[in-house]
Amino acid sequence: MGYMPVTDSMFLLAESREHPMHVGGLQLFTPPEDAGPEFITDVLDTLRSQTNVSARFRRRPADPVNLLGTTWWTEDEDIDFEYHVRHSAVPRPGRIRELFQLTSRWHSALLDRHRPMWEMHVVEGLQDGRFATYTKVHHSVVDGVSALRLLQNSLSTDPDDHTCTAPWSPTLRRGKPSVDTRVSLGRLLPEVLDTVGSIAGLLPAGVKIANQAFRDNNLITPLDAPDTLLNQPIGGSRRFVAQSWEIERVRDIGRKAGATLNDVVLAMCAGALRTYLLEQDALPDKSLTTAVPVSLRSSDNLDDGGNSVGLIIATLATDVDDPAERLATIRASVQAAKAVMGELSPLQILAMSAMNGAPLALTPLPGFVSHTRPPFNVLISNVPGPKEQMYWNGARLDGVYPASIPMDGMALNITLTSNYDKLDFGLTGCRRTLPSLQRMIHHLEDALLDLEKAVS
C-alpha cells in the first residue's frame, strides 16, 4: 500500500452520488481511408491486449474503501479489461447529438472504488463514419493536465504509425534522461527549508493580497461573486455539450485588442453566459466572476500523476454590454491576479488557492449553498493540448473535448483544450439546474462574432 496525499484524497472525501469526482474526455476520430468493417474490433483487441499497466492505472482505494480508502492506495495486479475497456455504439440516427447524450449518461455514473478507477468506451455508429472514445479517470488519480498528457503520449504525428499505445501503458519521457529518485539529506534539506519558509510566509502573503485588493479595483476576491442560477444545489445527472473553434480566430482578436488568447476565451464565455442568463431572466446586476486554474507543473513533471494546480479569480464583466469594453475589463482583472500570484511561492499559491475555493468544501453541509454566497460563479479552465495534427492507430484526431466536474454551488464547468489549429470546448453542467445547456454552444459562437466585430 502507498500513502495517499491529501490533495488526492480530498476528491474521494468530497464524492457522493450527486457529486461524481472524475475527469473525462471525449475524442473524435476519422478512420484511415483503408479502414475496413473490422477496424473498431481490431482497435478494441489492440487495447485489451496491452496488459502492461502503469501504477496509477492499477491504483484503487485500500479496503475498506470508506475508511482506509481515503488514506492509502492499493494496487490491483490483475486488470479486468473486459470491464474497463467497453464497446459501445450511438443509437440512430447517429448524430453528434446522440453521442453527447451517451457521454452525459456515462459522465453521470460513479466509478467503482473496488476496481482501479478508470473506464474507456470505444464508440461506433456515427452517421458520418467517424468513431469516438470516451475515457474517464478519478480526479484523485490525475488532474486535467496530466490526463491530457497521458492521451498525447498514446498518439502519434505519423498517420502510418499503427503501434500507438493505450493511455494506461507505461511510457518513457522521450528525449529525457532517467531521474535518480533516491532521497539524500543533502538534497532534501534545502527543499524542507524552502517549504518551511513558504509556510511562514503565508500570513504576510495573505495580508499583502488583502491590502492589494483595497488598492486595486481590478483585483477580484471570493467576496465579489453574486448569487446566480449557476450557484445552486445540484443533482447527480449531467449534461455534456461540446464544440470546436479555429484557434486563429481567437488569436486574431487578441492581437487586435492587445489581449492574450486566454483573455479572449474568457470574454467568449462571458458573452455566452450573459446571453444565457438573460434568456433565463437570471442575469444579476453585479458581474459574474470566474476561477481560472493555473498549472504549477514545471516542464520536468508534466507527465507526473496527482494534482498540482492553483486558482486565480477574475471578473467576467457580465454587467458590461459592449464586447470590447468587456474584454478590456477582463484583461485588467486577470493581469491584477497574475501580478499578485507572481510574488508568491508555489506552496503559497496552493494555499491561497485552497482558501479561494475553501467554501466549496462545505457545500455538502445541508443548507450551506442556499444560505451563502459562492466564492466564484463558474470554473473556466484552458488546458494546453497537442500542437500538431495527431493520429491514433492511423485514425486522425478531430476533437478533444474535456468533460469535467460540476458540484454543489458550481453547476457549470467549462474546460477547453488546444488541439492543433482548434480550440475544443467541453461544457459539463447539472441537467436539472441548467435548462437547455446546449444553447451555450450557439451563444459562444455569437460571442466570438461580437468580439470580431468589436475589434475590427
C-alpha positions in Angstrom: 0.0 0.0 0.0 1.1 3.6 -0.6 0.2 6.8 1.3 -2.4 8.9 -0.4 -1.6 12.7 -0.4 -4.3 15.0 1.0 -4.5 16.8 -2.4 -5.7 13.4 -3.9 -7.8 12.1 -1.0 -10.0 15.2 -0.9 -11.5 14.2 -4.2 -12.6 10.9 -2.7 -13.9 12.6 0.5 -15.9 15.0 -1.5 -17.5 12.4 -3.7 -21.2 11.4 -3.4 -23.9 10.2 -5.8 -24.8 13.8 -6.6 -21.1 14.7 -6.9 -19.0 12.3 -9.1 -15.4 13.4 -8.9 -13.9 12.1 -12.1 -12.5 13.9 -15.1 -13.3 12.7 -18.6 -12.7 13.3 -22.2 -14.5 12.7 -25.5 -12.2 12.2 -28.5 -13.4 12.2 -32.1 -11.5 10.3 -34.8 -11.7 9.9 -38.6 -10.7 6.3 -39.5 -7.9 5.8 -42.1 -9.1 5.6 -45.7 -8.3 1.9 -45.9 -10.1 1.0 -42.7 -12.4 -2.0 -43.2 -15.5 -3.1 -41.3 -13.4 -4.8 -38.6 -11.4 -1.6 -37.8 -13.2 -0.9 -34.4 -13.0 -4.5 -33.4 -9.3 -4.5 -34.1 -8.8 -1.4 -32.1 -10.6 -3.0 -29.1 -8.5 -6.1 -29.4 -5.3 -4.0 -29.5 -6.4 -2.0 -26.4 -7.3 -5.1 -24.4 -4.0 -6.8 -25.3 -2.0 -4.0 -23.8 -1.9 -5.6 -20.3 1.3 -3.8 -19.1 -0.5 -1.2 -17.0 1.2 1.8 -15.3 1.0 2.0 -11.5 -1.5 4.8 -11.5 -4.0 2.8 -13.6 -3.7 -0.2 -11.2 -4.4 2.1 -8.2 -7.5 1.9 -6.1 -8.5 3.0 -2.6 -7.5 0.5 0.0 -10.1 -1.7 1.7 -12.3 -0.8 3.4 -13.0 1.8 0.7 -14.9 4.1 3.0 -12.2 4.3 5.7 -8.6 3.4 4.7 -9.6 4.1 1.1 -9.2 7.9 1.7 -5.8 7.4 3.3 -4.0 4.6 1.4 -3.7 3.3 -2.1 -3.5 -0.3 -3.0 -2.7 -1.8 -6.5 -4.5 -4.5 -8.4 -2.2 -6.8 -10.3 -4.9 -8.3 -12.5 -7.0 -5.8 -14.5 -10.3 -6.9 -16.0 -10.0 -5.3 -19.4 -13.5 -6.5 -20.5 -14.8 -4.3 -17.7 -12.5 -1.3 -18.1 -12.5 -1.2 -22.0 -16.0 -1.2 -23.4 -17.5 -1.4 -26.9 -20.4 1.0 -27.4 -22.5 2.5 -30.2 -24.6 5.6 -30.6 -28.3 5.0 -31.4 -29.8 6.0 -34.7 -29.6 8.4 -36.5 -26.1 8.5 -35.1 -25.7 12.3 -34.9 -23.2 14.1 -32.6 -26.3 14.9 -30.5 -26.8 11.2 -29.7 -23.1 10.9 -28.9 -23.3 13.8 -26.4 -26.4 12.1 -24.8 -24.4 8.9 -24.3 -21.4 10.9 -22.9 -23.8 12.7 -20.5 -25.1 9.4 -19.2 -21.6 7.9 -18.7 -20.2 11.0 -17.1 -23.1 10.9 -14.5 -22.2 7.5 -13.2 -19.8 6.9 -10.3 -16.6 4.9 -10.8 -16.3 1.7 -8.8 -13.9 2.2 -5.9 -13.3 -1.6 -5.7 -11.5 -1.5 -9.0 -8.9 0.8 -10.5 -10.9 4.0 -11.1 -11.0 4.4 -14.8 -13.1 3.4 -17.9 -12.7 3.7 -21.6 -15.5 3.4 -24.1 -14.8 2.9 -27.8 -17.9 4.2 -29.7 -19.0 3.5 -33.3 -22.3 4.1 -35.2 -21.8 7.8 -36.1 -23.6 8.6 -39.3 -20.6 10.4 -40.8 -18.3 7.4 -40.4 -16.2 8.6 -37.6 -15.8 6.9 -34.2 -15.1 8.2 -30.7 -13.6 7.3 -27.4 -14.8 8.4 -24.0 -12.4 8.0 -21.1 -12.9 8.9 -17.5 -10.4 8.7 -14.6 -11.0 9.7 -11.0 -9.6 13.1 -10.1 -7.8 11.5 -7.1 -5.6 9.7 -9.7 -5.0 12.5 -12.3 -5.7 16.2 -12.8 -6.7 17.7 -16.1 -3.2 18.5 -17.2 -1.8 15.0 -16.6 -4.8 13.4 -18.1 -4.3 15.2 -21.3 -0.6 14.4 -21.3 -1.4 10.7 -21.0 -3.7 11.0 -24.0 -1.0 12.7 -26.0 1.5 10.1 -25.1 -0.7 7.5 -26.8 -0.9 9.4 -30.0 1.4 9.9 -33.0 2.1 12.6 -35.5 2.6 9.9 -38.2 -0.7 8.7 -39.9 1.1 5.4 -40.9 2.0 4.6 -37.3 -0.3 1.8 -36.1 1.7 1.0 -33.0 0.2 3.6 -30.7 -0.1 2.7 -27.1 -3.0 2.8 -24.7 -3.2 5.7 -22.2 -2.7 3.2 -19.3 0.6 1.8 -20.8 3.8 2.8 -19.1 5.6 5.4 -21.2 9.1 6.8 -21.1 9.6 10.5 -21.5 11.1 11.0 -24.9 14.4 12.6 -25.0 14.7 12.9 -21.2 17.3 11.2 -19.1 16.3 8.9 -16.3 15.9 10.6 -12.9 17.5 9.4 -9.7 14.6 9.2 -7.2 16.7 8.3 -4.2 16.5 10.8 -1.4 19.5 12.1 0.3 19.8 14.5 3.2 21.8 16.9 1.1 19.0 17.1 -1.5 16.1 17.0 1.0 17.3 19.7 3.5 17.1 22.7 1.0 13.6 21.5 0.0 12.5 21.3 3.6 13.8 24.7 4.4 12.2 26.2 1.3 8.8 24.6 2.4 9.1 25.9 5.9 9.9 29.4 4.6 6.9 29.3 2.3 4.6 28.2 5.2 6.0 31.0 7.4 5.2 33.5 4.6 1.5 32.5 4.3 0.2 35.1 6.7 2.2 38.0 5.3 1.2 36.9 1.8 -2.5 36.9 2.8 -2.1 40.4 4.4 -0.4 41.6 1.2 -3.3 40.3 -1.0 -5.9 41.9 1.2 -4.1 45.3 1.0 -3.7 44.9 -2.8 -7.4 44.3 -3.1 -8.2 47.6 -1.3 -5.8 49.5 -3.6 -6.5 47.8 -7.0 -10.1 47.8 -8.1 -9.2 45.2 -10.8 -8.3 42.6 -8.2 -11.2 40.2 -7.6 -11.7 38.3 -4.4 -14.0 35.5 -3.2 -16.2 38.2 -1.7 -17.1 39.7 -5.1 -19.3 36.9 -6.6 -23.1 37.5 -6.8 -25.6 34.7 -6.3 -26.7 33.3 -9.7 -28.6 30.4 -11.3 -25.2 28.7 -11.7 -24.6 28.5 -7.9 -27.5 26.3 -6.8 -27.5 22.8 -5.2 -27.2 20.2 -8.0 -28.3 16.6 -8.7 -26.3 13.7 -10.0 -27.3 13.8 -13.6 -25.1 15.6 -16.1 -25.5 17.3 -19.5 -22.4 17.4 -21.7 -22.1 19.5 -24.9 -19.0 20.4 -26.9 -17.8 22.4 -29.9 -14.6 23.4 -31.7 -13.4 26.9 -32.9 -10.5 27.8 -35.1 -7.7 29.0 -32.8 -6.6 31.6 -35.3 -10.0 33.4 -35.0 -9.4 33.8 -31.2 -5.7 34.8 -31.7 -6.6 37.4 -34.2 -9.0 39.1 -31.8 -6.2 39.1 -29.1 -3.7 40.7 -31.5 -6.1 43.5 -32.4 -7.2 44.1 -28.8 -3.8 43.7 -27.1 -5.1 40.7 -25.2 -4.0 37.1 -24.7 -5.7 34.1 -26.1 -7.0 33.2 -22.6 -8.4 36.7 -22.2 -10.4 36.3 -25.4 -11.6 32.8 -24.3 -12.8 34.3 -21.0 -14.6 37.1 -23.0 -16.3 34.5 -25.2 -17.5 32.6 -22.1 -18.6 35.9 -20.5 -20.7 36.9 -23.5 -22.3 33.4 -23.8 -23.1 33.3 -20.1 -24.6 36.8 -20.2 -26.9 35.9 -23.1 -27.8 32.5 -21.5 -28.7 34.1 -18.1 -30.7 36.9 -19.9 -32.7 34.2 -21.6 -33.5 32.7 -18.2 -34.3 36.2 -16.8 -31.5 35.5 -14.3 -28.6 37.9 -15.1 -27.5 39.7 -11.9 -26.7 43.4 -11.9 -23.3 42.6 -10.5 -20.7 40.9 -12.7 -20.1 37.2 -12.6 -16.6 36.0 -11.5 -14.6 33.0 -12.6 -12.0 30.8 -11.2 -9.2 30.1 -13.6 -6.9 27.1 -12.8 -3.2 27.7 -13.3 -0.9 24.7 -13.6 2.0 24.7 -11.2 3.9 21.9 -13.1 7.3 22.6 -14.4 8.5 21.2 -17.7 10.1 18.3 -15.8 6.9 17.0 -14.2 4.3 17.3 -16.9 3.9 13.6 -17.0 3.5 13.1 -13.3 0.2 12.0 -11.9 -1.7 13.6 -9.0 -2.8 17.1 -8.7 -0.8 20.3 -9.0 -2.9 23.4 -9.7 -3.6 26.8 -8.4 -6.5 29.2 -8.9 -6.9 32.9 -9.7 -10.2 34.7 -9.6 -11.2 37.2 -12.3 -14.2 39.2 -13.3 -16.3 38.2 -16.4 -17.7 41.7 -16.8 -21.2 40.4 -17.5 -22.5 43.8 -16.3 -20.8 45.4 -19.4 -22.8 45.5 -22.6 -20.0 46.4 -25.0 -17.9 43.3 -26.0 -14.7 45.3 -26.5 -15.1 47.0 -23.1 -15.9 43.7 -21.5 -12.7 42.1 -22.9 -10.6 45.1 -21.6 -12.1 44.8 -18.2 -11.5 41.0 -18.1 -7.9 41.5 -19.2 -7.2 44.1 -16.5 -8.7 41.7 -13.9 -6.5 38.8 -15.0 -3.4 40.9 -15.0 -4.0 42.1 -11.5 -4.5 38.5 -10.2 -1.3 37.3 -12.1 0.7 40.2 -10.6 -0.1 39.1 -7.1 0.5 35.4 -7.9 3.9 36.2 -9.4 5.1 37.3 -6.0 4.2 34.0 -4.2 5.9 30.7 -4.0 4.2 27.6 -5.5 3.3 26.4 -2.0 1.8 29.8 -1.1 -0.1 29.8 -4.4 -1.6 26.4 -3.5 -2.5 27.6 0.0 -4.2 30.8 -1.3 -6.0 28.8 -4.0 -7.3 26.5 -1.3 -8.6 29.5 0.6 -10.3 30.8 -2.5 -12.0 27.5 -3.0 -12.5 26.6 0.6 -16.2 27.3 0.7 -16.8 24.6 -1.9 -15.5 22.0 0.6 -18.5 23.0 2.9 -21.2 22.6 0.2 -22.2 19.1 1.3 -23.4 20.6 4.6 -27.3 20.9 4.5 -28.3 24.4 3.6 -24.8 25.8 3.1 -25.2 26.6 -0.6 -28.7 28.1 -0.2 -27.6 30.4 2.6 -24.1 31.6 1.5 -22.6 33.4 -1.5 -20.3 31.5 -3.8 -16.6 32.2 -3.9 -16.9 32.5 -7.7 -19.6 31.7 -10.2 -18.0 29.4 -12.7 -14.8 27.5 -13.3 -13.2 28.1 -16.8 -10.1 26.0 -17.5 -7.8 26.1 -20.6 -5.5 23.0 -20.8 -2.7 23.1 -23.4 -3.1 20.2 -25.9 -1.2 18.9 -29.0 0.3 21.5 -31.3 0.4 19.2 -34.3 -2.1 17.0 -36.1 -2.3 13.8 -34.2 -3.3 10.2 -35.1 -4.2 7.1 -33.2 -3.6 3.8 -35.0 -3.9 5.6 -38.3 -7.1 7.4 -37.3 -7.0 11.3 -37.4 -7.8 13.0 -34.2 -10.5 15.6 -35.0 -11.6 16.7 -31.5 -10.5 16.5 -27.8 -13.4 17.6 -25.6 -12.9 17.7 -21.8 -15.7 16.6 -19.5 -15.1 18.0 -16.0 -16.7 18.3 -12.6 -19.7 20.4 -11.6 -20.5 20.5 -7.9 -23.0 22.0 -5.4 -22.9 25.7 -5.8 -21.0 25.4 -9.1 -23.4 23.8 -11.6 -21.4 24.5 -14.7 -17.8 23.7 -15.6 -16.2 25.0 -18.9 -13.0 23.3 -19.9 -11.2 23.7 -23.2 -8.0 22.4 -24.8 -6.0 23.4 -27.8 -5.8 20.8 -30.5 -3.5 21.6 -33.4 -5.4 24.5 -35.1 -8.6 24.4 -33.0 -9.8 25.1 -29.5 -12.1 22.3 -28.3 -14.6 23.3 -25.7 -16.4 20.9 -23.3 -19.2 22.2 -21.1 -20.4 20.0 -18.3 -23.4 21.0 -16.2 -26.1 19.8 -13.9 -29.0 18.6 -16.0 -31.6 19.8 -13.5 -30.2 23.1 -12.6 -29.3 24.4 -16.0 -32.0 24.0 -18.6 -31.2 24.0 -22.3 -27.4 24.0 -21.7 -26.9 23.1 -25.4 -27.8 26.7 -26.2 -24.5 27.8 -24.7 -22.7 26.4 -27.8 -24.7 28.9 -30.0 -24.1 31.7 -27.6 -20.3 31.1 -27.6 -20.3 31.4 -31.4 -22.3 34.6 -31.2 -20.0 36.0 -28.5 -17.0 35.3 -30.8 -18.7 37.0 -33.7 -19.4 40.0 -31.5 -15.8 40.3 -30.4 -14.6 40.0 -34.0 -16.9 42.9 -35.0 -15.9 45.0 -31.9 -12.2 44.9 -32.6 -12.3 45.2 -36.5 
